Amino acid sequence: MPTFESILSAYDYKFPSELIAKEPVSPRDSARLLVYDRTSDAVSFDSFASICDYLPQNCVVVFNKTKVIPAKMTLKKYTGGLISALYLETVGSAIRVLASGSLKQGDILRWAKGLSFTVKHRHDQQAILTPSFPIEELIQNLLLHGETPLPPYMKDSPLPEARRRSEYQTVYALDQGSVAAPTAGLHFTQELIKKVIQSGRSVEYITLHVGLGTFAPLTEDQVKKCILHEEFYSIDQETAERLALAKKEGRNIVAVGTTTVRTLESASYKGVITRPQGSTKLFLTEDSKLHFVDSLITNFHVPKSSLLMLVSAFTGRKKLLELYKQAIDQKMRLFSFGDGMLIL
């Protein structure tokens, strides 16, 4: 049986650091696009704005309409020391955060004027904090005083907070709850979505709230158990029925992003959306069989990541790494603000 290290190294690749995109292109759809047709094994390069030239006729393009919240907080201890806390989830009347620095039970952490948290529990890098205000006001206060977190590889991004809030967000974002953007959707403008619809394709929206696990390094336990971090999703009943009908009719289901793939594959059984609301720990690899999604729009993902493994479910690992080499040779931009890929 392969070791954990050998599995990770099998999904490793080299790239020049200057290809990491630190800010998006403008307009959004001027990003570049790699198109891979699995039937013909053909690879082509174009502008993302031309994606309608490649999408299957009569297909259904499915977007994740989650909205990134400014989940990062800078808190101050009574000693004056600063604590960086990233909101992960609400736990009853408290919140779970990823926190830096030394904390102990009972510490009071000041946030903005009149707002504070008390440390209820600390374990490793995570802490449970009880707010001095009603938990129902958390999102409102994050919108007022929080900062938009960016992935670790973009820590030196030149984007100020105002631009992060607008540009690290899809144009169709609606349901607040993510700590990271579903980045494949960042390339779409409202005009491009209209063009997709006008070209005879259908558009549907689901929601999966992206958690910090998206960027966390894979652990040996996750690989051994083939279970990933938990993320919550929702598909409304009418959307679920339309998607099931489209699948029954044999229409191509195109997922915009890995989060949409996780949602549709977790929510469906034999072509029907049987679990429209719930959570998923789905871990897809090159050995996984896809039951609902036919095609994928995605970005280029970091080496050794669960996202890279998920995409290999569409292409196989060796072919995916070949495609990445071609993209790097073409100097395509990588990761969250980078260029896109369409796998047919």
N, C-alpha and C positions, 0 to 999 in steps of 0.2 A: 504494500500500500504506500502511495507517495507521502512523503513527509510534508508538514505544513510549509516549511521553507521552500521545498521544491514546487509546491503548488503556486505559491506566490511568485517565485522566480519565473514560472511558466507564463505568467501574465505581466512580465516586466518588459519595458522597452526604453530605449534611449532617445532623448530629444534635446535640442538646444534650448536653454532657459529663456532665450529671447523670444521664443514662440509662445510663451505663456501670455495670454491676453490680459492686460491689467485694466483695460477699459473697453467698452463696446465700440463698434463702428457706428457711424451715422450716415444715412438712416439704417435702422436695424437690419433690414432685409438686403443691405449691400454686403453682408457677410458672404463668404464663399461657401460652396456646397460641393461635397463629394457624393456622387450617386453610384451605388453598387447594385447591379441587377443580378440576383442569385441565379436566375434561370439561364442567362447568357454568359455569366461571369464577367460582364463588361463593367468597366469603371470609367466614369466621366467626371469632369469638373466644370462648374458653372457658378453663377451667382444665386444666392438663396432666393432672390426675387423671382427667379425663373422656375421655382419648384413645381408650379402647375404644369410645366412641360413634361414632368416626369411622374407625377402622381397617377395611380391607376384610375381609369375612367370609372365613374359611379362609385368611387371609394367613400369611406367614412373616415374623416380625420378627427381624432379625439384629443382634446386638450385638457390639461389639469388647471383648473381655475383657482387654485389656492393662492393666497396673498401673503407675501413676506411681511412679518411685523418687525419693527425695530427692537429686537429682543435683547440687545446688549445693554447692560447697565453698568455705570461706574459708581460704586458705593464707597462710603467713607467710614472707617472705624473711628471709635472715640479717641484712639491714639493718633489719628491723622492719616494712618495708612490707607491706601486705596485698594479696593477689591474690584476686579472685573468679574461680572456675573452674567452668564448667558441663560436667559429663561428657556427652559425645556418643556415644562408642562405644569398644569395646575393640579394640585393634589388636595382635594377638599377645599379648605379655606387658606391653604398655603401654596407655595410654588416650589418646584424643583429647579435648581440652577446648576450650571457648570461654573465653578468658582475658583479663582486664583487666590493665592495668599493663604495666610494662617487664619483659621476661624475656629471658634469653639462655641459650644452650646451656650446660649444666653447673650452672645455678642449682639449689640445693636448697630445696625449699619444704616447710615443716613444716605438718602438718595437726593431727591430734589427738595425744595422748600416745603416743610411740613410732612414729608413722606419718608418713611424708614421701614426697615425690616429687622426682625429678630431671628437669630439663628436657632432653629429648632433641633436640627440634626446635621452632622457632617460625616460623610463617608467617602474616602478617597478624594476625588476631584468634584464630587457632587455635594450639594447641601440642600436642605429643606428650610425655606425662609417663610416666616409668618409676617404679612404686611401690616402696617399700622392703619391701613385703609381697607374698605370692603373689597373683597377679591373681585367683585363684579366691575370694579373700576380699573383693573390692571391693564387691560388693553388700551384704554383711553390714556392712562398715564404713560404707558410705553410709547404711544404715538406722540405724546408731548415731550417726554424726557429721554426716551431710549435712542439707541444708535443701531443702524443696520449692520448686522454681522456679515463679513465676507469670508469665503473659504481661506484656510491657512496660506495657500499658495498665492493669495492676492492681498496679503497683509500690507504690502507697500503700494497698494493701488492709489493713484493720485486723486481719485474721486472724492470730493467733499460729501458730507452727509446728505445734502439736498439732492445731489445727483445720484447717490446710492439709492435713495428712496424711490426715485423715478426710473432709473435705468436698470437696477437689479430687481426688476419687477416686470412681469408680462403685461401687455397692454389690456389683457382680458382678466387680470387678477380680480377676484371678487371676495372669496371666503378667507378671512384672516386666520392665520394659524401656523404658518411655516417659519422656520428659522433660516431657510435657504430657498432660493428660487428654483423652480423646475426649468432649468436653463435652456433646454431645447426650444422652449417657447419664446425665448427672448428675441429670436430672429423675426418673429411675426409682427407686422404692423396691422392696424385695423384695415388698411387698404388691401393688404395681401390676403387677409382672411376673407374679405368681400370678394376678391378675385377667385379664391378657392371655391366659394359658394356659386359665383356666377359661371364658373367653368363646369358646373353640373355635379360637383362633389358635395357631400353633406358634411356638416360640422356638428360635433357634440362636445359637451363639457362634463367632466367628472371632477371630484376633489380628492386629493390626497395631501395631507399636511406633511411637509418634508421635515424630518427631524435631523438632529446633529449627527446621527449615525451614518448619514449619507457621506460625510467627510471623515469619519473616524476610521483609523486603520482596522483592517480585518483582524480578528482574533483567531487563535487556533481552535477555541471552543466553537466559534461560529462555523468554521469550515468543517469541523468534525461532525457537528450536529446538523449541518446544512440549514441553519436557521439564522436569519439576520435580525437587525434591530426592528422594533415594532413601530409601524406608522399607521395612522388612522385615515380611513377613506370613506367617501360617501358618493352614491349615485342615485339621483332621484328616480322615482318609479317610471315616469314617462320616458326618460332617457334610457333606462334599462330595457324597456320594452322595444324602443326603436333600435337599439343596438342588437338585441336578440333577433329581431326581424331581419335586420341587415345581414347578420351572420347566417341566418337560415336561407336567405336569398343568394348567398354566396358572394356578397360584396366584400371587397378588400377592406379590412380594418387597419387603419394607419394610426399608430400611437405616437403622439408627440411627447417624447421623453420616456426615460426609464420609470418615472413615477407612474405614468399612465399605464405602462406595461404591468407593473406590479399590481395596480388596482384592478385592471381588467382580468388578469390571469387569476387573481385571488378571489374575485367576486363571481366568477363564472364556472359553470359545469356543463359540459356537452353543449356549448353554444348558447346557453341561457344564463342570464345574470340571476343567480340564485341567492347571493348574499350581498345585496346592494349597499349595506352599511356594515362597517366592522373595522378590524385592524388586520394588518398583514405582517408576517415575518418571512415572507417568501424570499428564498435565495435561489436565483436562477443562474445556471452555468451552461457551458457548451453541451452538457449531457441532458439538459432539461428539454422536455417537449412542450411547445407552446400550443395552447388549446383555443385561444380566442384572437390574439393579435396576429396579423399577417405581415405587416410592414412597420418600419420604425424610422422616426426622425429623431436624431440624437446629436449630442456634441461629442468632442473627443475627450475621453476621461483619463484620469491620472493612472499611472501604472499600479499594478497589484491591488486594484480596487474592486469592490463588489459590483460597481457599475460597469466596469470593463468586462467582468465575468457575465453579467446579464446580457450585454450586447452580443457576446460570443454565442448565446443561445440562438441567435439569428444566423450567424455566419460560420460558427466553429472558431476555435481559438487561433489556429494557424492563419486562416484567411483574414481574420480581424487584424492580426498583427501585420500582415502584408499590406492591408489597406492603410493602417496607421503609418507604415513606412512610406507609402506613396504620398500620403498627406504631408508628412514631415519633409519629404523631398520637394514637395510643391510649396513648402514654407507656409502651410495653412496654420492659422492661429488656434491655440489649444485651450481647452478647459472652459470654465463658466461663461466668459465673455468671448470665447473663440468662435471658430467657424462650425458649420454643421455637416451632418452626414444623413443621407437617405438610403435606407436598405430596403430593397424591393424583393 
